Every structure is written in structure tokens, then in C-alpha cells.
Amino acid sequence: MSGTTRGLRTDVCVVGAGPAGLATALLLLRSGIGVTVVERAGDLHREFRGDVLQPGGALVLDRLGALAGARDRGCRELGRFCVTGDRGVLLDVDYRRTGGPHDHLLSIPQPHVLAELLAHCRELPGFDLVGGHSVRSLLRDTPDGPVRGVRATGAGGAVEVEARVVVGADGRFSKVRALAGIDAPRQHVFDSDVLWFRVPWPDGPTGTARIHRGAGGAVITYDVHPGELQVGWSLPHGSYRDLARQGVEHVRDLVGQALPELADVVAGRVRSLQDLTLLDVFGARADRWVDDGLVLVGDSAHTHSPLGAQGINLALQDAAVLHPVLHAALGSGRCDRSALAGYERERRPAVEAAFRFQVAQSRMLFGRRRLARVLRPVVARAVVGGPLGPRLTHRVAHGSRPVVVRADLFGTGAVPQPA
Ligand SMILES: Cc1cc2nc3c(=O)[nH]c(=O)nc-3n(C[C@H](O)[C@H](O)[C@H](O)COP(=O)(O)OP(=O)(O)OC[C@H]3O[C@@H](n4cnc5c(N)ncnc54)[C@H](O)[C@@H]3O)c2cc1C
């Protein structure tokens, strides 16, 4: 190691302080496992990454003791998910019918969730955060040997973190995944990208996450703290560059055509292309999620369309499922791929089911084929009025398999180190 490289040693090195990384860190710390988080950004004021949390993710945060504090930082409850068209309401899903304490979608800025998770991590022994450092390589004794840490660089110089397991929680363009040689082929099953921006909304909270299918494309709207409306306008996949060449006025006109009631506020707020955030929508699943000394969680393992707000939800649920697997592996002193495989075995079918469901939702809501046009009102009636409605809503909210946070493993003391 060179004189300018700082060396750290821990049980688990988590790469990425997003929802997946910080939830994993807190779960492990609560069970007496040492964690060092390496994060590229210097703070948590990340660019817009979506705010809508499904009840399943809220439940994980709640069991971690981080939901109330995150909510106190500012949020909005959305009791309904609604799809409208130029001829009126097509679908109106009442989340309140799901029952329980988390009977709503939660619009909560990601920085609020992350700040709360981080505050809890900082209270626990064995935690370290290496902020403002990007992971550049994985530490291995031989090219095919087990991963035993990471090397990261940042303004403060280089850092080497030695760990018994590395958790790649570094998002949809995961460096850890690439360094491990794991492929995650893109699947362009969604034919739209989304342009996001916020507008003032003086009429007060709508309490609704809405998708409007207008002639000018679909527009997503929902309330955001502290009193604005988040807008996502869908445009044909890969078309943004051409559109941007025609200037911001053109974009404003198109959004106004798609949802005329927004035209005035959009004209007042969207002044330049810098006011817009483009989400390049694609789906992807990594070929494998575990290797010797390595695990992938959240977007680095699987990337989703924003439809159905599954990204943060699934990331938090991944962390909950990984927790007992890592606890057992570290306790046994064996962190090879077979000791970690239980995580992928349990999680992959649930994630695949969520992916398939998103694709079906996308085709049903936005499909232009005759079958979709014929089936749309039939499905809408079944969802709104029939017994299928609460079941489908519950499935979107919590996933196909219930996720349990193993609070019985909290406070179990330090996990034994191998001899
Ligand atoms: C514009 C947009 C809107 C979205 N809307 C929603 C929504 O409404 N609801 C929803 O559920 N999901 C939404 N998503 C998806 C959601 O943001 C992700 O699914 C979720 O954040 C995944 O969490 P994660 O922790 O796996 O990854 P991320 O949140 O992406 O976190 C990864 C972290 O790793 C860090 N990192 C990356 N590379 C390195 C490196 N080499 N070294 C160190 N650190 C690194 C990053 O800085 C980042 O902090 C949206 C995404 C985008 C981009």
C-alpha cells in the first residue's frame, strides 16, 4: 500500500449510500456487525431520484425505526392511484382499502429517507462512512479469488477497505458489478423515457398519484413536500436529444398539450432545459447477484421502470432479505457464493414477478394495440369494483412474497470473527 493510501478494516463494506446501501448498513449494524459505507457523493443532496414509496418499503423503514423520523422531515400521503384519459377516469385505485398502518403511497424526498437512515447508522458502534470517494477496484489476492475489499479514491486521497463481504449497492450503472465481471443486459421493454420537473400547486395536496393518458403522451403527477406537484412527462424512448434541439418552448408546448391544466404553471416554472431531469427508462437484471465475498442489492442487481414505483421499494426489501443471510454467513465464517446464495434464491423470483407485473401494467395502461384497448376498461372495472382490486393493489404495494425484517437478530452482539 502506498504512503498516501488510508487502510480500513471492517466486517462488511457497502458501496453506495442509496436506499439499498444504507438500509443494509443499518440492519447489519443493529445486529452487531461492523459496516463501512463508501459513497461517491460528498453529501446526500442527490439529484432527483423519485420520491414515491410503496407500503412494502415503508414497512421495512418502520421496522428499522427510521420511518417516523424520515416522515417528520417532510412528506405527503397519497391515498389514491388514478389513471385518467381525455374522456375521464379510467382507473381509480384506493390504497386505503389495503388496510394497516401503511395504507397509502408515501411521497417522501429520498434525501429525507437517507438522512434518517444515516443518522441511525451513526448512533451505532462499528459504523464508518467514507464519503466523496468512488470505488475504482475490488481487492482480491488472485484475479479469480474471493473479493476481500475495495479501493476507492476521492479528494482526501485513496482508501482501501478490507472486508469479509462487499455489498455492491451502487445503483443502476454499478461499478462494483462491472468490476466483478457480472453482466446486466438492458431490456428495452418500456418504450418511453420520462422528463421530470416540479411546478407550484397552490390548490393544495391532491392526495393522488395520477397518470393522465392524453393525446400528447402520458403525464405522471403527484404531491411533493413542501407543497408542489411533481410532474413526469413520458416521451418516446431515446427521443430527448432531438427534442432538446428544438428548445425548451417546444417541450413546454408538448407538455401543455398532454395535460392542458398544467400549461400555465409549466410555462411559469420550466425556464430552461436545466429545469428538467431525464430518466432513461430501461429494465435490467444482473446475471448473478452473489459471488465469493460479494453481493449486489437494489438497482445494481435489478433496474426497473418508474411505473408502479418499485425501485426504492425493492431496494429496501432486498436489504431486509439479505440481512439474515449475511448474519448467518459471517457467523459461520464462510462468505463464499454458496453461503450467500440464499439471498438471490429468495429475492430473484420476487423481483422477476415485479418486473413482469410492470411490463403488463405498462402494456395495459399505455398499449396502443387493439387487445389493450379492448381489455383496458374490463381490467379497470375488475380492479376498481371487484375482489381482484385489493389483491392486485396489495401485490403492487408489498410484492408477491411477504418480506420480514428479522428484528430478532438485532442486538445479538458482535458476530464472531473467523479464527
Ligand atoms: C429520475 C428517477 C426517478 C425515479 N422515481 C422513482 C420513484 O418514484 N419510486 C421508486 O421507487 N423508484 C424511483 N426511481 C428508482 C429509484 O431511485 C432507485 O430504484 C433507487 O434509488 C435504488 O436504490 P439503490 O440504493 O439501489 O441505488 P441508488 O439510489 O442509485 O444509490 C446508489 C448510490 O451509489 C453511489 N455510487 C455509484 N457509483 C459509486 C462508486 N463507484 N463508488 C461509490 N459510490 C457509488 C451513488 O452516488 C448513489 O448514492 C427513480 C429513479 C430515477 C433516476
The ligand as an ORCA input file, in Angstrom:
! r2SCAN-3c Opt
* xyz 0 1
  C     -35.356     10.214    -12.191
  C     -35.701      8.981    -11.395
  C     -36.988      8.826    -10.830
  C     -37.311      7.683    -10.089
  N     -38.549      7.578     -9.479
  C     -38.785      6.575     -8.600
  C     -39.969      6.533     -7.764
  O     -40.807      7.453     -7.768
  N     -40.145      5.476     -6.938
  C     -39.225      4.457     -6.866
  O     -39.445      3.507     -6.092
  N     -38.091      4.476     -7.603
  C     -37.836      5.526     -8.450
  N     -36.663      5.572     -9.138
  C     -35.704      4.485     -8.961
  C     -35.005      4.648     -7.604
  O     -34.385      5.914     -7.496
  C     -33.962      3.537     -7.478
  O     -34.582      2.294     -7.758
  C     -33.402      3.503     -6.063
  O     -32.802      4.730     -5.730
  C     -32.391      2.360     -5.990
  O     -31.690      2.434     -4.806
  P     -30.187      1.918     -4.737
  O     -29.760      2.189     -3.344
  O     -30.113      0.547     -5.272
  O     -29.364      2.802     -5.777
  P     -29.146      4.394     -5.843
  O     -30.267      5.105     -5.158
  O     -28.890      4.708     -7.265
  O     -27.847      4.623     -4.989
  C     -26.579      4.246     -5.455
  C     -25.529      5.050     -4.702
  O     -24.234      4.562     -5.093
  C     -23.359      5.656     -5.276
  N     -22.302      5.228     -6.190
  C     -22.396      4.966     -7.515
  N     -21.216      4.559     -8.018
  C     -20.343      4.563     -6.970
  C     -18.945      4.228     -6.850
  N     -18.216      3.802     -7.902
  N     -18.356      4.340     -5.627
  C     -19.085      4.774     -4.551
  N     -20.407      5.091     -4.610
  C     -21.021      4.979     -5.806
  C     -24.260      6.750     -5.837
  O     -23.698      8.040     -5.655
  C     -25.555      6.532     -5.055
  O     -25.575      7.293     -3.869
  C     -36.334      6.681     -9.911
  C     -35.052      6.810    -10.485
  C     -34.730      7.946    -11.201
  C     -33.328      8.070    -11.774
*
